[in-house]
Amino acid sequence: MNCRAASLVLTLSLSALSSRLASAQVVIQPTPNPTVTAENEPWYLSGEPITHAGNLYYPAGPRVFFNPNEMVRSGFHMGIPLYTRTTIEPYSVVYLPVGPGVLQPYERPRTGALAETSGSIASSLRAMPITSSQGAYGPILQAAGAASQTTTEIPVYVPMPVGTAGTAGGTEPSPVAVAPAQRGPAPVWRPMHTRIGGVPQGSNSIFIEFEGERWYKAGAAQAIDTARMARAGTYAGIPVWSEQGTTDGIIYVPVTQQGGSLVVPYSRKR
């Protein structure tokens, strides 16, 4: 009798648990509409590329409307949020808000490992020839060198024609008459290259000058957080950020000239 009662209780418990699991639902909330837009930013008006996940993206195709059920925020560029679609190939196209409910697509060129491949949607980038000194969509970017406190000029001597011709066998060269109009200018010794000297030692040897003061690197790069950071000015044409409501004397500078989502902290303290 006790076994039958225990079996009945177990059956009822499993039935109740199954009904609860069946009634549970996953609710996916739509993405909020973007509130920060780039329609008045100089870099957007000039058609400059943007950076996302370490790659360059170029304006491609007409503007599209924001789709809160398909688009999600995936990063920032110069303080402006970037969005991607969950229904196409990842890292192929990003969308930049340029007005209320309107976004401009930016496409990544299919070069390197993506050459001769096609994405989820047809590319809107026009084909451009590739040269050795320039990529298909602009100059090839290189990481900026560390700041230096000294420079050293290295003279490189360029030999000039002397108007003589020699013979094999070690005999003395015989003079060759040169018309006055064909004589070249006197040899000029001039420096042809400049070498950066004084290898920086330690983090305090890397600095920038901002608002008339010298700022030193104060840590590793970190992701920009617009919720706690605000623009404090510009340095070499790129925005400088600082934390809101603090007086710790820390500023944040993007790691690339195009901005991006990573910034490096700088402090007045050495």
C-alpha positions as CSV (number, residue, x, y, z in Angstrom):
1,M,0.0,0.0,0.0
2,N,2.8,2.3,0.9
3,C,4.6,1.6,-2.4
4,R,1.4,2.5,-4.3
5,A,1.1,5.8,-2.5
6,A,4.7,6.7,-3.1
7,S,4.4,5.9,-6.8
8,L,1.2,8.0,-7.0
9,V,3.0,11.0,-5.3
10,L,6.0,10.7,-7.7
11,T,3.8,10.6,-10.8
12,L,1.8,13.6,-9.7
13,S,5.1,15.6,-9.0
14,L,6.5,14.7,-12.4
15,S,3.3,15.8,-14.1
16,A,3.3,19.2,-12.3
17,L,7.0,19.8,-13.2
18,S,6.4,18.9,-16.9
19,S,3.4,21.3,-17.1
20,R,5.5,24.1,-15.6
21,L,8.4,23.5,-18.1
22,A,5.9,23.4,-21.0
23,S,4.4,26.7,-20.0
24,A,7.8,28.4,-19.7
25,Q,8.6,30.7,-22.7
26,V,11.7,32.6,-23.8
27,V,10.9,36.3,-24.5
28,I,13.4,38.1,-26.7
29,Q,13.2,41.9,-26.2
30,P,13.7,44.1,-29.3
31,T,16.8,46.3,-29.5
32,P,16.1,49.9,-28.4
33,N,16.3,52.6,-31.1
34,P,19.7,54.3,-31.3
35,T,19.7,57.8,-29.6
36,V,23.2,58.9,-30.7
37,T,23.7,59.5,-34.4
38,A,26.6,60.6,-36.6
39,E,24.9,62.8,-39.3
40,N,26.9,65.9,-38.1
41,E,30.2,64.2,-37.5
42,P,33.0,65.5,-39.8
43,W,34.5,62.0,-40.4
44,Y,31.0,60.8,-41.5
45,L,30.4,63.8,-43.8
46,S,33.8,63.3,-45.5
47,G,33.1,59.6,-46.2
48,E,35.9,58.3,-44.1
49,P,36.0,54.5,-43.3
50,I,35.2,53.3,-39.8
51,T,36.9,50.6,-37.6
52,H,35.1,47.6,-36.1
53,A,36.7,44.4,-34.6
54,G,40.1,45.4,-36.0
55,N,38.9,45.8,-39.6
56,L,38.1,48.8,-41.8
57,Y,34.6,49.3,-43.1
58,Y,33.6,51.6,-46.0
59,P,30.3,53.3,-46.8
60,A,28.3,51.0,-49.1
61,G,24.9,51.1,-50.5
62,P,21.8,53.3,-49.6
63,R,20.6,54.0,-46.1
64,V,18.3,51.5,-44.4
65,F,15.7,51.7,-41.6
66,F,16.4,50.4,-38.2
67,N,15.0,46.9,-37.5
68,P,14.8,46.3,-33.7
69,N,14.0,42.6,-34.2
70,E,17.1,41.9,-36.3
71,M,19.7,44.5,-35.4
72,V,21.9,44.4,-32.2
73,R,24.5,46.8,-30.9
74,S,28.0,45.4,-31.5
75,G,30.4,48.2,-30.8
76,F,31.3,51.9,-31.0
77,H,33.2,54.2,-33.4
78,M,34.2,57.6,-32.2
79,G,31.5,57.4,-29.5
80,I,28.7,56.4,-32.0
81,P,27.1,53.0,-31.5
82,L,27.5,50.4,-34.3
83,Y,24.8,47.8,-35.1
84,T,24.9,44.4,-36.9
85,R,22.2,42.1,-38.3
86,T,21.8,38.7,-36.8
87,T,20.6,37.2,-40.1
88,I,23.7,37.8,-42.3
89,E,27.3,36.8,-42.2
90,P,29.1,38.1,-39.1
91,Y,31.6,41.0,-39.5
92,S,30.6,41.6,-43.1
93,V,28.4,44.7,-42.7
94,V,27.9,47.1,-39.8
95,Y,25.3,49.9,-39.6
96,L,26.0,53.4,-38.4
97,P,23.0,55.5,-37.1
98,V,22.8,58.8,-39.2
99,G,19.4,60.0,-38.2
100,P,16.2,59.0,-36.3
101,G,15.6,55.3,-37.3
102,V,18.0,55.6,-40.3
103,L,21.4,53.8,-40.6
104,Q,24.2,53.9,-43.2
105,P,25.7,50.4,-44.1
106,Y,29.4,50.1,-43.9
107,E,31.0,47.1,-45.6
108,R,34.2,45.2,-45.0
109,P,36.2,44.7,-48.3
110,R,36.5,41.0,-49.1
111,T,40.3,40.9,-49.3
112,G,43.0,38.6,-47.9
113,A,41.4,35.4,-46.5
114,L,38.0,36.6,-47.9
115,A,39.2,37.2,-51.4
116,E,37.2,35.6,-54.2
117,T,34.4,34.7,-51.7
118,S,30.9,36.1,-51.5
119,G,28.9,37.0,-48.4
120,S,25.2,36.7,-47.4
121,I,24.3,39.7,-49.5
122,A,25.7,41.2,-52.7
123,S,28.6,43.6,-52.1
124,S,27.9,47.3,-52.7
125,L,31.6,48.2,-52.8
126,R,33.0,49.1,-56.2
127,A,36.0,47.2,-57.4
128,M,39.4,49.0,-57.3
129,P,42.8,48.1,-58.5
130,I,45.4,47.1,-55.9
131,T,48.9,48.6,-56.0
132,S,52.0,47.6,-53.9
133,S,51.9,50.8,-51.9
134,Q,48.2,51.1,-51.5
135,G,45.4,48.7,-50.6
136,A,42.2,48.3,-52.6
137,Y,40.4,50.8,-50.4
138,G,43.1,53.3,-49.2
139,P,46.6,53.2,-47.8
140,I,47.6,50.2,-45.8
141,L,47.5,51.2,-42.1
142,Q,50.4,50.6,-39.8
143,A,50.7,50.8,-36.1
144,A,52.0,54.2,-34.9
145,G,55.5,54.1,-33.4
146,A,56.1,55.0,-29.8
147,A,56.8,58.7,-29.0
148,S,60.4,59.7,-28.7
149,Q,62.2,62.5,-26.9
150,T,65.2,62.8,-29.3
151,T,66.0,62.4,-33.0
152,T,69.3,61.9,-34.7
153,E,70.1,62.8,-38.3
154,I,72.2,60.4,-40.2
155,P,74.0,61.9,-43.2
156,V,73.9,59.7,-46.3
157,Y,76.5,60.7,-49.0
158,V,75.4,60.4,-52.6
159,P,78.3,60.2,-55.0
160,M,78.0,62.5,-58.0
161,P,79.5,61.9,-61.6
162,V,83.1,62.9,-61.8
163,G,83.4,62.7,-65.6
164,T,86.1,59.9,-65.8
165,A,86.1,56.5,-67.2
166,G,88.3,53.6,-66.0
167,T,89.7,50.5,-67.7
168,A,90.0,46.9,-66.4
169,G,93.3,45.6,-65.2
170,G,94.0,48.3,-62.6
171,T,95.4,50.9,-65.0
172,E,94.8,54.5,-64.3
173,P,91.7,55.9,-65.7
174,S,92.0,58.2,-68.7
175,P,90.3,61.6,-68.5
176,V,87.2,62.2,-70.6
177,A,86.4,65.6,-71.9
178,V,83.0,66.9,-70.7
179,A,81.3,69.8,-72.3
180,P,80.6,72.7,-69.9
181,A,76.9,72.3,-70.5
182,Q,77.0,68.7,-69.4
183,R,78.9,69.2,-66.2
184,G,76.9,68.3,-63.2
185,P,76.6,70.4,-60.0
186,A,79.2,70.2,-57.3
187,P,78.8,67.3,-54.9
188,V,76.2,68.1,-52.2
189,W,76.3,66.2,-48.9
190,R,72.9,66.1,-47.4
191,P,71.0,63.9,-45.0
192,M,68.6,61.5,-46.7
193,H,67.1,59.8,-43.7
194,T,66.2,60.6,-40.1
195,R,66.5,57.9,-37.5
196,I,64.5,58.1,-34.3
197,G,67.0,57.7,-31.4
198,G,66.7,57.2,-27.7
199,V,64.7,53.9,-27.4
200,P,61.8,54.6,-24.9
201,Q,62.3,52.7,-21.6
202,G,59.2,51.9,-19.5
203,S,55.7,53.3,-19.7
204,N,56.7,56.8,-18.5
205,S,58.7,57.3,-21.7
206,I,55.5,57.4,-23.8
207,F,53.7,60.7,-23.6
208,I,51.4,63.1,-25.5
209,E,50.9,66.9,-25.1
210,F,47.3,67.9,-24.5
211,E,46.0,71.3,-23.4
212,G,49.6,72.6,-22.8
213,E,50.6,69.7,-20.5
214,R,52.5,66.5,-20.9
215,W,50.4,63.3,-20.3
216,Y,52.1,59.9,-19.7
217,K,50.7,56.5,-20.5
218,A,49.0,55.1,-17.4
219,G,47.9,51.6,-18.3
220,A,46.8,49.1,-21.0
221,A,44.2,49.8,-23.7
222,Q,40.5,49.2,-22.6
223,A,37.1,49.3,-24.2
224,I,35.4,52.8,-24.4
225,D,32.4,53.2,-22.1
226,T,30.2,56.1,-23.1
227,A,28.1,55.5,-20.0
228,R,30.9,56.8,-17.8
229,M,33.0,58.8,-20.2
230,A,32.5,62.1,-21.9
231,R,34.5,64.0,-24.5
232,A,37.2,66.3,-23.1
233,G,38.6,67.7,-26.3
234,T,40.6,66.6,-29.3
235,Y,44.2,65.5,-29.9
236,A,45.6,65.4,-33.5
237,G,42.1,65.4,-34.8
238,I,40.8,62.5,-32.7
239,P,38.5,62.8,-29.6
240,V,39.9,62.7,-26.1
241,W,37.7,61.2,-23.3
242,S,37.6,61.6,-19.6
243,E,35.5,60.0,-16.8
244,Q,32.4,62.0,-15.8
245,G,32.3,63.4,-12.3
246,T,35.9,62.5,-11.4
247,T,39.0,64.7,-10.8
248,D,41.7,62.0,-11.0
249,G,43.4,63.6,-14.0
250,I,43.0,60.6,-16.3
251,I,42.2,61.0,-20.0
252,Y,41.6,58.3,-22.6
253,V,42.9,58.5,-26.2
254,P,41.8,56.1,-29.0
255,V,44.5,53.6,-30.2
256,T,44.0,54.4,-33.9
257,Q,43.6,57.6,-35.8
258,Q,40.2,56.5,-37.0
259,G,39.0,56.2,-33.4
260,G,37.6,52.7,-32.8
261,S,36.4,51.1,-29.6
262,L,39.7,50.9,-27.7
263,V,41.3,53.8,-25.7
264,V,44.5,54.1,-23.8
265,P,44.6,56.0,-20.4
266,Y,47.0,58.9,-19.9
267,S,47.9,60.7,-16.7
268,R,49.9,63.9,-15.8
269,K,51.8,61.8,-13.2
270,R,55.1,60.3,-14.3
